Amino acid sequence: MEEQYPEKPITPDLEEAIRRLFPRYPTRRAAILPSLHIIQEHLGGVPPSAVRQLAPILEVPVPEIQDTLSFYGFFKQDGRLGRYRIWVCRSLSCALRGGEDLLGYLEERLGVRPGETTPDGLFTLEHAECLGACDFAPAVLVNEELHPNMNREKLDRLLAELAGRENPAASAAGRG
């Protein structure tokens, strides 16, 4: 939803962070993907207004940036990501060891489907085709932290821990 973002979401500081990428790449076009990562990290998504702003910075047409953006399922284009992005692996190894069940359980617990964010903005649920952790199936990735050998009980503890990080008083009240 575009209205969640300012008209010009790329601030001067954010633009400077993008421009600092230029010396690391042979062309500005080569900096499209890392620029999108920077934007998403700062804004919680990549709105169309940011793509329109990024085009002249990189000297690349808007459709070319949009092509890159839409190719990768990692980027959130409609709305913002939650504070914690939870990826549930659906590879064969994870599926055989309960990954699909965990995904369904999280859908029920969080009240969202893959690609959606909880109303409080805390969690975004995603499914991954593979997290590269077959030895630890079923695996869940929260932001950049892998959680191996997951089950419902471990998920419950993980969700409580993550929610407690955001609201320490509620977490302390829940211990007892």
N, CA, C and O of each residue as an XYZ file, in Angstrom:
704
protein
N       0.839     -1.183      0.000
C       0.000      0.000      0.000
C       0.882      1.242      0.000
O       1.559      1.537      0.984
N       0.865      1.931     -1.064
C       1.726      3.089     -1.253
C       1.511      4.166     -0.203
O       2.467      4.841      0.178
N       0.282      4.349      0.279
C       0.008      5.453      1.200
C       0.730      5.301      2.534
O       0.786      6.263      3.300
N       1.277      4.144      2.838
C       2.017      3.954      4.079
C       3.378      4.654      4.048
O       4.022      4.797      5.087
N       3.805      5.078      2.901
C       5.132      5.657      2.731
C       5.024      7.135      2.370
O       4.025      7.573      1.798
N       6.054      7.891      2.707
C       6.058      9.290      2.256
C       6.163      9.358      0.733
O       6.541      8.386      0.079
N       5.828     10.504      0.189
C       5.882     10.685     -1.265
C       7.277     10.397     -1.804
O       7.431      9.802     -2.871
N       8.293     10.825     -1.054
C       9.682     10.573     -1.444
C      10.356      9.786     -0.322
O      10.994     10.369      0.554
N      10.211      8.452     -0.351
C      10.721      7.649      0.759
C      12.244      7.552      0.839
O      12.785      7.244      1.901
N      12.937      7.809     -0.262
C      14.390      7.763     -0.223
C      14.891      9.113      0.290
O      14.906     10.109     -0.434
N      15.296      9.117      1.545
C      15.801     10.327      2.193
C      17.224     10.603      1.708
O      17.843      9.734      1.094
N      17.751     11.804      1.975
C      19.148     12.074      1.600
C      20.133     11.076      2.213
O      21.098     10.686      1.555
N      19.909     10.660      3.454
C      20.799      9.671      4.079
C      20.717      8.324      3.367
O      21.733      7.663      3.152
N      19.508      7.927      3.005
C      19.320      6.667      2.303
C      19.950      6.733      0.910
O      20.576      5.773      0.463
N      19.785      7.853      0.235
C      20.411      8.029     -1.073
C      21.932      7.951     -0.950
O      22.593      7.348     -1.795
N      22.478      8.549      0.085
C      23.935      8.497      0.299
C      24.396      7.060      0.523
O      25.448      6.667      0.019
N      23.630      6.272      1.267
C      23.974      4.863      1.487
C      23.993      4.097      0.162
O      24.842      3.232     -0.051
N      23.059      4.420     -0.712
C      23.018      3.793     -2.035
C      24.218      4.235     -2.862
O      24.869      3.411     -3.504
N      24.512      5.525     -2.850
C      25.646      6.031     -3.631
C      26.987      5.464     -3.150
O      27.930      5.345     -3.933
N      27.066      5.120     -1.877
C      28.305      4.503     -1.376
C      28.553      3.126     -1.981
O      29.665      2.603     -1.901
N      27.534      2.543     -2.579
C      27.699      1.258     -3.259
C      28.444      1.386     -4.582
O      29.115      0.445     -5.005
N      28.338      2.519     -5.230
C      28.827      2.672     -6.601
C      30.276      2.243     -6.807
O      30.554      1.559     -7.793
N      31.205      2.602     -5.942
C      32.595      2.193     -6.194
C      32.814      0.670     -6.168
O      33.823      0.176     -6.672
N      31.883     -0.050     -5.590
C      32.025     -1.505     -5.464
C      31.554     -2.259     -6.700
O      31.755     -3.470     -6.796
N      30.927     -1.560     -7.650
C      30.352     -2.224     -8.813
C      30.842     -1.570    -10.099
O      31.149     -0.379    -10.118
N      30.913     -2.363    -11.186
C      31.429     -1.806    -12.442
C      30.510     -0.768    -13.083
O      30.967      0.123    -13.799
N      29.181     -0.898    -12.811
C      28.212      0.068    -13.333
C      27.159      0.330    -12.255
O      27.026     -0.434    -11.298
N      26.431      1.400    -12.425
C      25.344      1.677    -11.482
C      24.244      0.619    -11.601
O      23.598      0.267    -10.614
N      24.046      0.128    -12.800
C      23.041     -0.921    -13.032
C      23.333     -2.135    -12.144
O      22.406     -2.780    -11.653
N      24.591     -2.441    -11.943
C      24.979     -3.592    -11.121
C      24.620     -3.385     -9.648
O      24.623     -4.338     -8.869
N      24.314     -2.158     -9.270
C      23.963     -1.850     -7.879
C      22.452     -1.906     -7.626
O      21.996     -1.538     -6.544
N      21.673     -2.361     -8.611
C      20.215     -2.416     -8.426
C      19.862     -3.290     -7.232
O      19.177     -2.839     -6.314
N      20.316     -4.521     -7.236
C      19.926     -5.461     -6.182
C      20.367     -4.999     -4.791
O      19.541     -4.983     -3.878
N      21.623     -4.625     -4.594
C      21.989     -4.145     -3.250
C      21.254     -2.866     -2.856
O      20.991     -2.645     -1.674
N      20.922     -2.029     -3.825
C      20.155     -0.813     -3.521
C      18.761     -1.175     -3.025
O      18.252     -0.556     -2.090
N      18.145     -2.173     -3.646
C      16.819     -2.622     -3.211
C      16.878     -3.200     -1.801
O      15.963     -2.999     -1.002
N      17.949     -3.913     -1.502
C      18.109     -4.440     -0.140
C      18.209     -3.303      0.881
O      17.600     -3.370      1.949
N      18.965     -2.278      0.555
C      19.113     -1.128      1.463
C      17.763     -0.451      1.676
O      17.403     -0.113      2.804
N      17.024     -0.256      0.597
C      15.711      0.392      0.700
C      14.784     -0.440      1.571
O      14.127      0.091      2.467
N      14.728     -1.746      1.311
C      13.837     -2.590      2.105
C      14.248     -2.613      3.572
O      13.396     -2.589      4.461
N      15.537     -2.660      3.820
C      16.007     -2.673      5.209
C      15.579     -1.410      5.952
O      15.218     -1.471      7.128
N      15.618     -0.280      5.276
C      15.273      0.993      5.926
C      13.776      1.279      5.961
O      13.282      1.894      6.907
N      13.056      0.838      4.939
C      11.638      1.182      4.836
C      10.700      0.042      5.202
O       9.509      0.266      5.417
N      11.218     -1.172      5.273
C      10.361     -2.319      5.540
C       9.648     -2.822      4.301
O       8.746     -3.653      4.403
N      10.030     -2.341      3.151
C       9.455     -2.734      1.875
C      10.021     -1.829      0.793
O      10.800     -0.918      1.072
N       9.620     -2.092     -0.446
C      10.087     -1.270     -1.567
C       8.859     -0.750     -2.311
O       8.369     -1.404     -3.232
N       8.363      0.415     -1.918
C       7.163      0.951     -2.576
C       7.480      1.488     -3.976
O       8.629      1.818     -4.272
N       6.463      1.575     -4.829
C       6.673      2.113     -6.176
C       7.322      3.497     -6.183
O       8.111      3.808     -7.076
N       6.996      4.325     -5.197
C       7.604      5.664     -5.159
C       9.116      5.576     -4.959
O       9.855      6.411     -5.481
N       9.583      4.581     -4.214
C      11.026      4.405     -4.029
C      11.676      3.940     -5.329
O      12.792      4.352     -5.648
N      10.989      3.091     -6.072
C      11.514      2.633     -7.361
C      11.647      3.829     -8.305
O      12.651      3.970     -9.004
N      10.626      4.686     -8.318
C      10.680      5.881     -9.184
C      11.815      6.815     -8.769
O      12.445      7.441     -9.621
N      12.074      6.911     -7.480
C      13.178      7.745     -6.998
C      14.531      7.115     -7.298
O      15.497      7.819     -7.593
N      14.600      5.784     -7.221
C      15.867      5.083     -7.414
C      16.350      5.145     -8.864
O      17.555      5.195     -9.111
N      15.426      5.142     -9.818
C      15.787      5.105    -11.239
C      16.793      6.195    -11.635
O      17.822      5.867    -12.225
N      16.544      7.460    -11.340
C      17.539      8.465    -11.736
C      18.848      8.374    -10.935
O      19.908      8.746    -11.438
N      18.777      7.890     -9.711
C      20.000      7.738     -8.915
C      20.916      6.713     -9.579
O      22.127      6.915     -9.674
N      20.326      5.617    -10.035
C      21.113      4.555    -10.669
C      21.268      4.763    -12.174
O      22.034      4.057    -12.829
N      20.539      5.734    -12.713
C      20.545      5.995    -14.162
C      20.084      4.750    -14.927
O      20.689      4.333    -15.914
N      18.983      4.175    -14.424
C      18.395      2.963    -14.991
C      16.893      3.203    -15.109
O      16.304      3.818    -14.220
N      16.258      2.733    -16.185
C      14.810      2.931    -16.322
C      14.015      2.215    -15.220
O      14.412      1.150    -14.747
N      12.907      2.808    -14.830
C      12.035      2.234    -13.805
C      11.662      0.786    -14.124
O      11.733     -0.055    -13.228
N      11.263      0.449    -15.377
C      10.881     -0.942    -15.646
C      12.014     -1.946    -15.385
O      11.754     -3.085    -14.996
N      13.232     -1.539    -15.592
C      14.352     -2.449    -15.340
C      14.500     -2.728    -13.837
O      14.780     -3.857    -13.433
N      14.313     -1.704    -13.029
C      14.362     -1.897    -11.570
C      13.178     -2.755    -11.143
O      13.328     -3.653    -10.315
N      12.011     -2.485    -11.700
C      10.816     -3.256    -11.366
C      10.982     -4.720    -11.769
O      10.530     -5.610    -11.047
N      11.620     -4.983    -12.906
C      11.874     -6.366    -13.321
C      12.720     -7.095    -12.280
O      12.419     -8.229    -11.907
N      13.763     -6.446    -11.824
C      14.626     -7.050    -10.798
C      13.844     -7.261     -9.514
O      13.918     -8.323     -8.896
N      13.110     -6.261     -9.127
C      12.324     -6.309     -7.893
C      11.310     -7.447     -7.914
O      11.167     -8.169     -6.927
N      10.620     -7.608     -9.012
C       9.563     -8.620     -9.082
C      10.122    -10.027     -9.285
O       9.425    -11.004     -9.012
N      11.350    -10.152     -9.751
C      11.951    -11.469     -9.951
C      12.224    -12.170     -8.627
O      12.077    -13.388     -8.521
N      12.616    -11.406     -7.630
C      12.984    -11.976     -6.340
C      11.813    -11.901     -5.365
O      11.272    -10.822     -5.125
N      11.427    -13.026     -4.812
C      10.329    -13.067     -3.854
C      10.688    -12.476     -2.504
O       9.827    -12.331     -1.636
N      11.947    -12.139     -2.325
C      12.414    -11.609     -1.048
C      11.874    -10.216     -0.757
O      11.678     -9.850      0.402
N      11.635     -9.442     -1.808
C      11.249     -8.048     -1.619
C       9.742     -7.898     -1.431
O       8.947     -8.535     -2.122
N       9.376     -7.054     -0.495
C       7.969     -6.766     -0.189
C       7.603     -5.475     -0.920
O       8.169     -4.415     -0.655
N       6.650     -5.582     -1.841
C       6.259     -4.416     -2.628
C       4.929     -3.825     -2.195
O       4.646     -2.661     -2.478
N       4.117     -4.610     -1.516
C       2.792     -4.132     -1.121
C       2.702     -4.143      0.401
O       2.454     -5.184      1.009
N       2.896     -3.031      0.982
C       2.875     -2.931      2.436
C       4.271     -3.091      3.018
O       5.262     -3.157      2.291
N       4.326     -3.153      4.332
C       5.606     -3.233      5.021
C       5.797     -4.620      5.629
O       4.844     -5.332      5.946
N       7.055     -4.962      5.773
C       7.402     -6.189      6.472
C       7.218     -5.992      7.962
O       7.339     -4.880      8.476
N       6.928     -7.074      8.643
C       6.879     -7.035     10.094
C       8.286     -6.922     10.661
O       9.274     -7.080      9.943
N       8.362     -6.653     11.936
C       9.664     -6.560     12.612
C      10.421     -7.874     12.468
O      11.643     -7.884     12.317
N       9.683     -8.987     12.514
C      10.277    -10.312     12.357
C       9.671    -10.991     11.139
O       8.461    -11.202     11.068
N      10.517    -11.325     10.194
C      10.076    -12.036      8.996
C      10.376    -13.516      9.207
O      11.534    -13.917      9.321
N       9.324    -14.313      9.258
C       9.449    -15.736      9.554
C       9.284    -16.536      8.264
O       8.216    -16.540      7.653
N      10.357    -17.211      7.863
C      10.355    -18.059      6.680
C      10.259    -19.511      7.132
O      11.058    -19.954      7.957
N       9.305    -20.248      6.611
C       9.186    -21.678      6.887
C       9.590    -22.426      5.621
O       9.041    -22.193      4.544
N      10.558    -23.325      5.770
C      11.064    -24.072      4.620
C      10.054    -25.118      4.175
O       9.458    -25.821      4.991
N       9.876    -25.204      2.843
C       8.966    -26.190      2.264
C       9.697    -27.155      1.338
O       9.069    -27.804      0.500
N      11.025    -27.256      1.481
C      11.763    -28.204      0.648
C      11.290    -29.617      0.969
O      10.556    -29.821      1.936
N      11.699    -30.578      0.177
C      11.268    -31.951      0.394
C      11.657    -32.430      1.789
O      10.841    -33.032      2.488
N      12.896    -32.167      2.198
C      13.347    -32.609      3.528
C      12.475    -32.006      4.625
O      12.024    -32.713      5.526
N      12.243    -30.714      4.544
C      11.441    -30.045      5.575
C       9.987    -30.483      5.512
O       9.351    -30.675      6.548
N       9.456    -30.643      4.306
C       8.062    -31.061      4.166
C       7.856    -32.454      4.773
O       6.863    -32.698      5.458
N       8.793    -33.351      4.519
C       8.666    -34.707      5.052
C       8.787    -34.752      6.571
O       8.308    -35.690      7.208
N       9.426    -33.742      7.147
C       9.619    -33.724      8.595
C       8.694    -32.722      9.286
O       8.912    -32.383     10.449
N       7.660    -32.243      8.580
C       6.631    -31.439      9.227
C       6.617    -29.961      8.892
O       5.910    -29.197      9.550
N       7.370    -29.532      7.897
C       7.426    -28.118      7.533
C       6.080    -27.545      7.126
O       5.731    -26.434      7.525
N       5.320    -28.296      6.331
C       4.003    -27.809      5.896
C       3.065    -27.671      7.091
O       2.276    -26.729      7.160
N       3.152    -28.609      8.030
C       2.348    -28.527      9.243
C       2.711    -27.274     10.040
O       1.834    -26.591     10.567
N       4.014    -26.976     10.124
C       4.447    -25.786     10.849
C       3.944    -24.514     10.183
O       3.553    -23.561     10.858
N       3.959    -24.506      8.857
C       3.458    -23.339      8.140
C       1.967    -23.143      8.443
O       1.531    -22.027      8.725
N       1.194    -24.218      8.385
C      -0.229    -24.128      8.705
C      -0.467    -23.702     10.143
O      -1.382    -22.930     10.430
N       0.358    -24.208     11.035
C       0.237    -23.844     12.450
C       0.503    -22.349     12.646
O      -0.214    -21.672     13.383
N       1.540    -21.847     11.977
C       1.843    -20.413     12.093
C       0.735    -19.563     11.472
O       0.404    -18.500     11.997
N       0.165    -20.018     10.369
C      -0.953    -19.285      9.770
C      -2.076    -19.141     10.794
O      -2.653    -18.067     10.959
N      -2.371    -20.247     11.477
C      -3.438    -20.245     12.481
C      -3.060    -19.370     13.680
O      -3.864    -18.549     14.119
N      -1.873    -19.533     14.201
C      -1.422    -18.789     15.385
C      -1.353    -17.289     15.133
O      -1.779    -16.486     15.964
N      -0.809    -16.923     13.972
C      -0.605    -15.504     13.679
C      -1.815    -14.864     12.998
O      -1.946    -13.640     12.987
N      -2.689    -15.679     12.436
C      -3.872    -15.145     11.753
C      -3.552    -14.504     10.415
O      -4.276    -13.621      9.954
N      -2.473    -14.944      9.793
C      -2.086    -14.427      8.479
C      -1.661    -15.588      7.578
O      -1.332    -16.677      8.048
N      -1.678    -15.326      6.296
C      -1.204    -16.298      5.306
C       0.184    -15.873      4.849
O       0.593    -14.737      5.089
N       0.916    -16.774      4.191
C       2.241    -16.385      3.685
C       2.164    -15.117      2.838
O       1.286    -14.965      1.988
N       3.103    -14.219      3.093
C       3.144    -12.938      2.400
C       2.439    -11.822      3.148
O       2.505    -10.660      2.745
N       1.757    -12.171      4.247
C       1.016    -11.170      5.012
C       1.723    -10.859      6.329
O       2.528    -11.641      6.836
N       1.388     -9.693      6.854
C       1.959     -9.216      8.110
C       0.846     -9.102      9.149
O      -0.273     -8.695      8.837
N       1.172     -9.466     10.376
C       0.178     -9.373     11.453
C      -0.235     -7.910     11.634
O       0.560     -7.008     11.370
N      -1.466     -7.669     12.081
C      -1.953     -6.294     12.238
C      -1.071     -5.430     13.154
O      -1.002     -4.214     12.979
N      -0.399     -6.056     14.126
C       0.462     -5.274     15.020
C       1.825     -4.959     14.398
O       2.644     -4.274     15.010
N       2.066     -5.462     13.178
C       3.316     -5.177     12.488
C       4.508     -5.957     13.022
O       5.650     -5.656     12.675
N       4.259     -6.943     13.852
C       5.354     -7.674     14.473
C       5.894     -8.798     13.594
O       7.109     -8.976     13.503
N       5.010     -9.560     12.944
C       5.445    -10.735     12.190
C       4.956    -10.692     10.748
O       3.814    -10.317     10.479
N       5.836    -11.080      9.821
C       5.459    -11.362      8.442
C       5.759    -12.832      8.213
O       6.876    -13.283      8.471
N       4.790    -13.577      7.739
C       4.949    -15.005      7.487
C       5.288    -15.221      6.017
O       4.673    -14.619      5.137
N       6.259    -16.075      5.758
C       6.672    -16.387      4.390
C       6.923    -17.886      4.286
O       7.191    -18.551      5.286
N       6.833    -18.409      3.068
C       7.280    -19.778      2.835
C       8.490    -19.706      1.908
O       8.540    -18.897      0.981
N       9.446    -20.560      2.180
C      10.658    -20.617      1.369
C      10.716    -21.978      0.691
O      10.345    -22.989      1.287
N      11.171    -22.004     -0.527
C      11.305    -23.285     -1.212
C      12.469    -24.081     -0.645
O      12.433    -25.311     -0.663
N      13.494    -23.415     -0.145
C      14.608    -24.105      0.493
C      15.426    -23.095      1.282
O      15.743    -22.011      0.792
N      15.757    -23.463      2.491
C      16.622    -22.613      3.327
C      18.044    -23.160      3.370
O      18.910    -22.580      4.024
N      18.292    -24.271      2.678
C      19.629    -24.854      2.656
C      20.025    -25.462      3.987
O      21.209    -25.488      4.324
N      19.072    -25.945      4.740
C      19.341    -26.516      6.061
C      18.689    -27.899      6.183
O      18.058    -28.209      7.194
N      18.844    -28.712      5.159
C      18.170    -30.014      5.114
C      18.552    -30.914      6.286
O      17.734    -31.716      6.738
N      19.765    -30.794      6.777
C      20.196    -31.601      7.928
C      19.423    -31.246      9.189
O      19.417    -32.011     10.153
N      18.777    -30.096      9.186
C      18.105    -29.584     10.382
C      16.601    -29.437     10.170
O      15.954    -28.616     10.819
N      16.054    -30.234      9.263
C      14.644    -30.128      8.914
C      13.751    -30.548     10.078
O      14.090    -31.459     10.833
N      12.607    -29.876     10.217
C      12.187    -28.685      9.482
C      12.844    -27.425     10.048
O      13.023    -27.278     11.257
N      13.188    -26.546      9.153
C      13.903    -25.332      9.538
C      13.026    -24.100      9.337
O      12.169    -24.048      8.455
N      13.276    -23.113     10.191
C      12.593    -21.824     10.130
C      13.676    -20.753     10.200
O      14.626    -20.865     10.976
N      13.527    -19.731      9.395
C      14.458    -18.607      9.408
C      13.701    -17.384      9.901
O      12.657    -17.035      9.348
N      14.212    -16.735     10.927
C      13.613    -15.501     11.423
C      14.620    -14.398     11.153
O      15.712    -14.380     11.721
N      14.237    -13.481     10.279
C      15.148    -12.465      9.772
C      16.381    -13.189      9.238
O      16.294    -13.808      8.178
N      17.503    -13.143      9.908
C      18.702    -13.806      9.406
C      19.166    -14.935     10.318
O      20.286    -15.422     10.173
N      18.327    -15.354     11.249
C      18.708    -16.389     12.211
C      17.968    -17.699     11.924
O      16.738    -17.748     11.918
N      18.748    -18.756     11.687
C      18.177    -20.065     11.403
C      17.791    -20.767     12.704
O      18.541    -20.757     13.680
N      16.607    -21.376     12.697
C      16.122    -22.156     13.841
C      15.894    -23.578     13.345
O      14.939    -23.831     12.611
N      16.770    -24.516     13.742
C      16.707    -25.882     13.218
C      15.747    -26.776     13.992
O      15.335    -26.464     15.109
N      15.403    -27.905     13.357
C      14.637    -28.972     14.007
C      13.409    -28.437     14.750
O      13.187    -28.753     15.919
N      12.629    -27.633     14.058
C      11.498    -26.971     14.704
C      10.296    -27.894     14.847
O      10.111    -28.837     14.077
N       9.488    -27.593     15.855
C       8.194    -28.232     16.054
C       7.261    -27.171     16.640
O       7.679    -26.032     16.846
N       6.030    -27.525     16.905
C       5.055    -26.542     17.400
C       5.480    -25.936     18.740
O       5.348    -24.730     18.949
N       5.982    -26.762     19.632
C       6.385    -26.263     20.951
C       7.530    -25.263     20.826
O       7.525    -24.217     21.475
N       8.508    -25.591     19.988
C       9.634    -24.669     19.783
C       9.155    -23.373     19.135
O       9.635    -22.290     19.470
N       8.202    -23.490     18.202
C       7.640    -22.286     17.580
C       6.934    -21.416     18.609
O       7.079    -20.193     18.602
N       6.171    -22.049     19.494
C       5.479    -21.281     20.535
C       6.482    -20.515     21.393
O       6.278    -19.337     21.687
N       7.564    -21.182     21.795
C       8.596    -20.519     22.606
C       9.265    -19.390     21.827
O       9.524    -18.316     22.370
N       9.542    -19.646     20.543
C      10.183    -18.634     19.708
C       9.287    -17.404     19.552
O       9.757    -16.274     19.690
N       8.020    -17.613     19.270
C       7.090    -16.486     19.122
C       6.990    -15.697     20.425
O       6.963    -14.466     20.403
N       6.935    -16.392     21.553
C       6.856    -15.711     22.851
C       8.134    -14.898     23.099
O       8.075    -13.771     23.591
N       9.276    -15.477     22.757
C      10.546    -14.755     22.939
C      10.599    -13.504     22.064
O      10.995    -12.436     22.530
N      10.205    -13.633     20.807
C      10.236    -12.488     19.891
C       9.262    -11.405     20.338
O       9.593    -10.220     20.317
N       8.065    -11.811     20.741
C       7.080    -10.837     21.226
C       7.598    -10.175     22.494
O       7.379     -8.980     22.695
N       8.276    -10.920     23.347
C       8.831    -10.383     24.588
C       9.920     -9.361     24.354
O      10.091     -8.438     25.150
N      10.666     -9.518     23.256
C      11.694     -8.529     22.921
C      11.067     -7.171     22.640
O      11.655     -6.127     22.918
N       9.863     -7.208     22.085
C       9.168     -5.972     21.735
C       8.421     -5.382     22.920
O       8.217     -4.171     22.994
N       8.012     -6.246     23.849
C       7.243     -5.804     25.004
C       7.736     -6.530     26.248
O       7.078     -7.459     26.716
N       8.888     -6.123     26.797
C       9.476     -6.828     27.935
C       8.536     -6.960     29.140
O       8.598     -7.961     29.854
N       7.678     -5.983     29.376
C       6.771     -6.033     30.535
C       5.793     -7.193     30.367
O       5.517     -7.911     31.328
N       5.270     -7.382     29.166
C       4.333     -8.479     28.919
C       5.051     -9.810     29.059
O       4.488    -10.775     29.576
N       6.296     -9.862     28.598
C       7.064    -11.087     28.702
C       7.314    -11.453     30.159
O       7.172    -12.615     30.539
N       7.683    -10.479     30.968
C       7.932    -10.722     32.391
C       6.647    -11.131     33.109
O       6.671    -11.977     34.003
N       5.536    -10.531     32.715
C       4.251    -10.860     33.339
C       3.845    -12.281     32.999
O       3.170    -12.942     33.788
N       4.258    -12.762     31.808
C       3.910    -14.111     31.397
C       4.711    -15.170     32.115
O       4.305    -16.332     32.117
N       5.843    -14.823     32.732
C       6.648    -15.771     33.506
C       6.082    -15.833     34.904
O       5.813    -14.793     35.505
N       5.903    -16.973     35.415
C       5.405    -16.909     36.754
C       5.117    -18.138     37.363
O       4.684    -18.170     38.515
